[in-house]
Amino acid sequence: MSNRETQVGLKEVRQQVLAGNQVIQNLIPPTVSYQTEGNVLVIGPEDLARLAADKLSHMGKCAILANESITSQDEAHLELVMNAATDVESYYNKLIDIKGFLGQFQVKVELDDGNADLSVVAIRKPHFDLILDLSMSPCINLEMLPPGYFYVGQDQTKLAEALEQLPDLIGEFDKPRYVKVNSDICAHNRNGNEGCTRCLNFCPADAISSVAQKIEIDPYLCHGAGSCTNACPTGAISYDLPTPQAMHSYLNRLVTSFRSQAQVAPVILFHDIGKGAALVTEQLAGDIIPVELEEITVASIDHWMSSLAWGARQILILNTDATAPTLTQMLNGELTLANDILDEMGQPQRISLISEHHLTEAGAADLSELLVASASWPVIVPAEFAATTKRTTLYEAIDHLNEQAASVDTCLHQSNIPYGRVSVNTESCTLCMSCVATCPTAALTDGGNLPALHFVEQDCVQCGLCEAGCPEKVISLTPQINFDKAARQERQTLHEEAPFECITCGDPFATQSMVKRMLEVVGTHSAFSANTQRLKMCGDCRVKDMFEDILQDPEKQLR
């Protein structure tokens, strides 16, 4: 069979697999609503702003904030400007701040007697619904701009596109709530101690914030980039459209079905729903299965690794110039980590970031070279595990891929790994269990009736809460991927002591080191210096002893 006939056959199989498998979505997805009356603020040089405002007469109320000098002194140009938007007022106040989104933009400007909301001054409304920004630099400096904010600068093509879109943004609009937060397993803050901040570092829309020590996501600003779900090690922030389980199940079905029908290990190509989707055509090699995402960072290292473990031979991620720089930075970091993990276990580097160049005629040879190389790699025997939590799924995939390669039992150490080991200086640890109380994943547990501290490495996300909450400062963290499955899943005893028994009743009530520490620190206090023996008693016996003292000496009761 010729290569052309082979490709035709593979493309037919791909078409059948894609047609027969769909991502299971929530039938009634949660949404947020925007309401607008079409009230527009045009920002920029007064001449350009006035000419633009002149084309918005069919919108609601309009105002101009002239924040830059007129671009041209040409008489014909000035005459045109003078006759444009004659019913629209221009304001020349200094811009202080812009916050909000479609239907709710708050624009603060400087006045002689303080700051004011420009919408109240200019159009007698509590907010603007839309903003058209013609400034040299955007007034909102974000990689993903809020819905309803159009930055066109002085690009006439972009201006024409914005003027065409603005009238369509009058009315009520719904948008999905792309992600959800489970605060119960979030590692950001516990008991006043700050821990994980990974999600806060990678949102290109500035939709994530820490409010009252909890992570909150503004659904009106969220674009569904998925960088927060990608960065979250516990799964506390999860994508909701589709859910992590739905995406894993879909990938499993795609890979399994294609391998079964084509007898070929497929290549999974993740691409975004916008520019990436436009580049994916039927000319794509038949053994590549495209998977469309809202943004390419919706799929993370657990999706890549599990797809490989289920039998894909290679993962490609299409990164276009439409991808926000922050997302590209995240991808590069995750990609390096993923391939370092594969390197450590003796697998080929099966995950690659490709550009739009690879899907053009000029880059076809480069893509072909990647596919030819991966076709010669060792074939992976498909795993049979089902995806559960993010961390468990990742480790299931790593363990399976390791078994298919060198079966190493080493540890990969890197500072950016959100998994690893906890160590305790046992000489200074009093087993107060502050670390257990603050651990969000139960990686650290107590000994029940016995004074002991236990640890399971597979459950640790290196959030640092135990380290921050330790009063003795005896905890340290080591970020790593441990390829020794048994050691990683084993319950280790980090520290244990014989209990201290009450000197009166004999019941254990604390640890030896804790009582010793109390005697050293509290024993010198005036409240205890007369009777340090009470520090060696349990709570009930201590209270009983105090009352007996009072009964024997009534004057103590008066004091």
Protein Blocks (a to p, Z undefined) as FASTA:
>chain_A
ZZklmmmmmmmmmmmmmmmpccdddfbacddddddehiacdeddfklmmmmmmmmmmmcc
dddddfbdcfbfcfklmmmmmmgoklbccdfbdcfbdcddehiaccddddfkbccdfklm
mnopabdfbdcdfbfbdfbdcfbdcehiacekjafklmmmmmmmmmmmgcjdddddfbac
dfklpckbgghiacdfklmmmccnlpacceehiacddfklpgolommmmmpmnlmaccfb
dcfklmmmmmmmmmmmmmmmnopacddddddfklmmmmpcfklcfklccdddfbfklpcf
klmmmmmmnopabdcddddfkbcfklmmmmmmmmmmmmmmmmmnopacfbccddfklmpm
klmmmmmmmmmmmmmpccddddfbdcfbfklmmmmmmmmmmmmmnopabdcddfklcbdc
ddddfklpgolommmmmmmnlmaccehjaccddddfklpgolommmmmpmnlpaccdddd
dfblklmmpccdfbdcdddddfklopafbdfklmmmmmmmmmmpmklmmmmmlmmpcfkl
mmmmmmmmmmmmmmlmmZZ
